[in-house]
Amino acid sequence: MRKRYIISHNSIFIKHTGVTLSFKSDIRQRVEYVCNRCNKSRILFIAPSLQSDKVASHGYIEYVDVHYCLNDKLNAIKLFVDKNYAVRSQVSIKTSSSSDESSFNEIAGLNIPLPKKAEFINQKIESTRDYGAYNLKKLDIKDKLRERIYQIGGEGEGTEVEVKSTLNFIEIKATIEESISRENVEGWLKNLANMLESVVSLDETLLQYLGTYLDHMILDKHTEKELLELDLLLHSTVAIPHSTLSHINIFDDHVNELFPELSVVSFRMYKSIMHACLNNEQKTIIDISDEVKDKHISIQALPYFISILGQLVSFGFINIEKLEFYTI
Ligand SMILES: [Zn+2]
């Protein structure tokens, strides 16, 4: 389901499943630039809370914008954005299936040192304690957009599965338990690769949940609901969930028909999450999860929180405002 964004004078209205949500754009900052290859003006609305500590420590933050560029070909542009939301530099990232390394073309250089050639940094991801490596022994994610090779898992032996994202910016190599269906795993990993390719800003701390999540999930073929969960997980430090009083009222009126099996405990959890998202402008999925965690002992693990949130999102009771670029 695609969200439709209509930009008017002061506000953006998100139309989604027939219910309109609005937030004032003066709460959002704009990151705006003109692509030097295709001359399109691209814009990102961002909550000030998302311009993280990274800007403070590095002086800038990196965002990736994948868009239909010159000759209608999808292209990735890496942007270096300073604390005033100004794009200081844009770099076009090229990749081809034949060449192993992506190449970097500096287009508009300012005083930020840019790599002339992709230099990959190996980064070992410490998974959460409940990662058992039962089905997923090992996962290497080569990310050409962020010049990282993320390594999840360990030494276990098994079958190797390799996939690439649509634009070849993400390559994933997994070692899996021999008895599991290769086709199911390929489906999961292909979706994961494409999601990672479209993330504007990837928070590496999220990857600690990835191995744990996939270890259980890859046994079966993915469902739409599970892909939504994976997407929410990967965006959970940059996506902002919203709810309104009318959403909550609709939920109250229809809860018995929609969720006939819902226990009292689950009902309270659903309501807590919606209330935490009520008129929310700044808090990310992770922030909401932390807030709700304090009230409900049963929602301690992020993936569990995400699965409940996914349920509410798929019914339209919560709208997710992702960090996305638009052409204006
Ligand atoms: Zn372009």
Boltz pocket constraint, residues with backbone or C-beta under 6 A from the ligand:
constraints:
  - pocket:
      binder: B
      contacts: [[A, 35], [A, 36], [A, 37], [A, 38], [A, 39], [A, 40], [A, 67], [A, 68], [A, 69], [A, 70], [A, 75]]
      max_distance: 6.0
